[in-house]
Amino acid sequence: MEATQAEQFESMPQDLSEALKEATKEVHAQAENVEFLRNFQKGQVPREGFKMVMSSLYHIYLALEEEMEQNKRHPALVPIYFPEELARMPALEQDMRFWYGPRWRHEIPYTAATKKYVERLRDLGRTEPELLVAHAYTRYLGDLSGGQILKKIAQKSLGLPSTGEGVAFFTFPAIANATKFKQLYRSRMNAIEMSPATKKKVVEEAQTSFLLNIEVFEELQELLSKNQENGNIPKQELRKRAGHTGQGLPSTETPSQKPQQKHLSHSPVLRWVLTLSFIVATVAVGFYAM
């Protein structure tokens, strides 16, 4: 196994962006055959599920952007630090207010898998900021690739206002040309000075990013199924799932442990995570077609 991984690393593309694309290709291919995106394209979007997705994104982006800000002078992050163009928190706060009301900070769910993702980002910010490159790349460029299409689908399916309330997250008003910006971002990332060992860790972290997202949405699918059975999802149940492990991960897993491939199941909401975060090719130009 180790020999195979070494061979794969030796054959890794020189450009970091291409290496990340190559390393996550298998996850992408598995996801393209999941059923939920076809339903999403047909406008079959559960309102409660969409709200939970947006609240999870709020927690994740809060951690990512705070850690990027704290480490903005780190050599690996300076070239890809674009707060004016990419920052999602102002938009997500607008969306949270729309979906959960004026007391949204007390109302939004925070599930265990979301907390695990957040703690991973926090841990990297404290110990290995250079690995945040992987999370920033997969999150920002994935959302940027298909945001407008997803916004229109959600607006039509959920009867949302055409003026953008509830889906501000998907719009990047400071980016006039998404294609050119993505080219710039990739170019900046490829110019980061990085040892082969660090590059390997960044590539592995990109895979972890995918799997953490998958865990989040598989958990949300479980909660949605319970919602269908019981009529609602009690808030205490959502918060209970975040665990009571203080500042650590909500399980016995340490930050360095990677989520396992078992999470690549064909659950409907697995398609949603890759729709919202990484945008497969059947919906938009796609994260891998940039």
RAQUI-V698934 format. One record per residue. N is the residue number from 0. PSI is psi in radians with two decimals (none if undefined). OMEGA is omega in whole degrees, 0 to 359 (none if undefined). NEAR is the number of other ideal C-beta (glycine too) atoms within 10 Angstrom. Layout:
N PSI OMEGA NEAR
N PSI OMEGA NEAR
//
This chain:
0 -0.81 180 5
1 -0.67 179 6
2 -0.71 179 7
3 -0.75 179 8
4 -0.67 178 11
5 -0.71 179 11
6 -0.71 179 10
7 -0.68 180 13
8 -0.68 179 16
9 -0.54 181 8
10 0.09 182 9
11 2.41 177 18
12 2.60 182 14
13 -0.75 178 8
14 2.32 182 15
15 -0.72 181 23
16 -0.68 178 19
17 -0.63 178 13
18 -0.71 178 20
19 -0.73 178 28
20 -0.78 182 20
21 -0.74 185 16
22 -0.48 182 22
23 0.13 183 21
24 -0.69 182 11
25 -0.76 178 13
26 -0.72 180 21
27 -0.78 181 17
28 -0.72 179 11
29 -0.64 184 16
30 -0.52 185 22
31 -0.33 182 14
32 0.12 180 11
33 2.57 189 22
34 -0.55 194 12
35 -0.62 181 23
36 -0.65 177 21
37 -0.69 177 13
38 -0.68 178 16
39 -0.76 180 20
40 -0.47 177 15
41 -0.06 179 10
42 0.31 181 11
43 1.34 185 11
44 1.99 177 19
45 2.23 182 19
46 -0.82 181 13
47 -0.65 178 15
48 -0.70 179 19
49 -0.72 178 19
50 -0.74 181 20
51 -0.65 176 27
52 -0.83 182 23
53 -0.66 179 22
54 -0.64 176 24
55 -0.72 178 26
56 -0.63 177 23
57 -0.89 181 25
58 -0.73 183 21
59 -0.81 181 23
60 -0.53 175 23
61 -0.82 180 16
62 -0.81 182 22
63 -0.82 185 23
64 -0.55 174 19
65 -0.68 179 14
66 -0.62 176 22
67 -0.71 179 26
68 -0.75 180 13
69 -0.53 185 15
70 0.42 186 19
71 -0.30 178 12
72 0.03 177 9
73 2.36 183 16
74 -0.56 181 11
75 -0.35 184 19
76 -0.42 181 20
77 -0.82 184 12
78 -0.41 185 16
79 0.33 180 20
80 1.83 182 17
81 1.19 184 17
82 -0.67 182 12
83 -0.66 183 8
84 -0.63 192 16
85 -0.36 187 22
86 2.21 183 17
87 -0.22 186 22
88 -0.78 178 15
89 -0.74 180 10
90 -0.72 181 20
91 -0.60 176 21
92 -0.68 175 16
93 -0.78 181 16
94 -0.70 178 24
95 -0.71 179 22
96 -0.68 180 16
97 -0.79 187 18
98 -0.57 188 20
99 -0.05 176 18
100 -3.10 186 10
101 -0.42 178 8
102 0.56 187 9
103 -0.56 181 16
104 -0.43 179 11
105 -0.15 188 9
106 -0.49 188 14
107 2.45 180 20
108 2.75 179 20
109 1.57 188 16
110 2.93 184 26
111 -0.77 182 20
112 -0.63 176 24
113 -0.75 179 29
114 -0.68 178 23
115 -0.76 178 23
116 -0.82 180 26
117 -0.77 181 24
118 -0.55 176 18
119 -0.80 179 25
120 -0.73 179 26
121 -0.72 181 17
122 -0.74 178 19
123 -0.71 179 23
124 -0.60 180 20
125 -0.62 192 12
126 -0.63 183 10
127 1.22 184 18
128 -0.50 181 19
129 -0.43 180 20
130 -0.20 173 23
131 -0.34 177 23
132 -0.74 182 27
133 -0.75 181 25
134 -0.72 179 24
135 -0.76 182 22
136 -0.90 183 23
137 -0.64 182 22
138 -1.03 188 22
139 -0.85 184 24
140 -0.50 174 22
141 -0.83 180 24
142 -0.63 179 22
143 -0.58 184 22
144 -0.76 187 25
145 0.25 186 24
146 -0.76 184 19
147 -0.69 179 15
148 -0.78 180 16
149 -0.63 178 21
150 -0.80 181 18
151 -0.68 178 14
152 -0.81 180 20
153 -0.72 180 23
154 -0.77 182 18
155 -0.77 184 12
156 -0.67 185 18
157 0.03 180 15
158 0.67 182 8
159 2.76 180 18
160 2.51 179 10
161 -0.25 180 8
162 -0.06 171 7
163 0.03 179 18
164 2.36 178 14
165 -0.26 182 22
166 0.51 179 24
167 -0.49 180 20
168 -0.62 188 27
169 -0.03 182 23
170 2.36 179 13
171 1.42 187 19
172 -0.39 182 9
173 0.01 180 12
174 1.92 183 17
175 -0.61 183 9
176 1.84 185 9
177 -0.69 181 17
178 -0.81 180 12
179 -0.65 180 10
180 -0.72 179 19
181 -0.64 176 19
182 -0.74 178 13
183 -0.78 182 15
184 -0.80 179 22
185 -0.72 179 20
186 -0.76 178 12
187 -0.72 181 15
188 -0.69 180 22
189 -0.35 181 16
190 -0.09 179 12
191 2.26 176 18
192 2.15 189 8
193 2.32 178 18
194 2.75 177 9
195 -0.67 181 10
196 -0.72 179 9
197 -0.71 178 17
198 -0.72 178 19
199 -0.75 180 18
200 -0.63 177 17
201 -0.74 179 25
202 -0.77 178 21
203 -0.63 180 16
204 -0.55 176 24
205 -0.68 176 23
206 -0.71 177 19
207 -0.69 179 20
208 -0.80 177 27
209 -0.84 186 25
210 -0.61 176 19
211 -0.71 176 23
212 -0.74 180 29
213 -0.73 177 26
214 -0.73 180 21
215 -0.83 187 29
216 -0.43 172 29
217 -0.67 177 19
218 -0.73 178 22
219 -0.63 177 28
220 -0.69 177 21
221 -0.74 179 15
222 -0.66 178 19
223 -0.67 178 19
224 -0.70 177 14
225 -0.62 178 14
226 -0.75 180 18
227 -0.58 181 12
228 -0.71 188 7
229 -0.19 180 10
230 -0.40 177 7
231 3.02 176 10
232 1.88 180 18
233 2.41 181 11
234 -0.60 180 12
235 -0.52 178 8
236 -0.75 179 15
237 -0.79 183 20
238 -0.55 178 16
239 -0.62 182 12
240 -0.26 176 18
241 -0.21 176 18
242 3.10 181 15
243 1.00 183 7
244 0.48 177 14
245 -2.28 183 6
246 -0.01 182 7
247 -3.02 177 15
248 2.69 183 20
249 0.15 177 19
250 -3.02 179 13
251 -0.02 180 8
252 2.39 177 15
253 2.80 182 9
254 -0.49 184 16
255 -0.24 181 10
256 2.46 183 12
257 2.48 173 13
258 2.56 185 21
259 2.81 182 10
260 -0.21 179 13
261 -0.33 182 9
262 -0.03 180 20
263 0.77 179 18
264 2.98 183 12
265 0.80 176 12
266 2.58 181 21
267 -0.69 186 21
268 -0.24 170 26
269 -0.70 177 24
270 -0.65 183 24
271 -0.75 182 26
272 -0.69 181 25
273 -0.39 173 26
274 -0.91 186 27
275 -0.55 188 25
276 -0.52 186 23
277 -0.23 169 24
278 1.59 180 25
279 2.83 193 23
280 -0.40 183 14
281 -0.19 179 11
282 -0.82 184 18
283 -2.96 177 16
284 -0.68 170 15
285 2.64 180 17
286 -0.56 185 25
287 0.09 179 18
288 0.19 184 11
289 none none 17
//
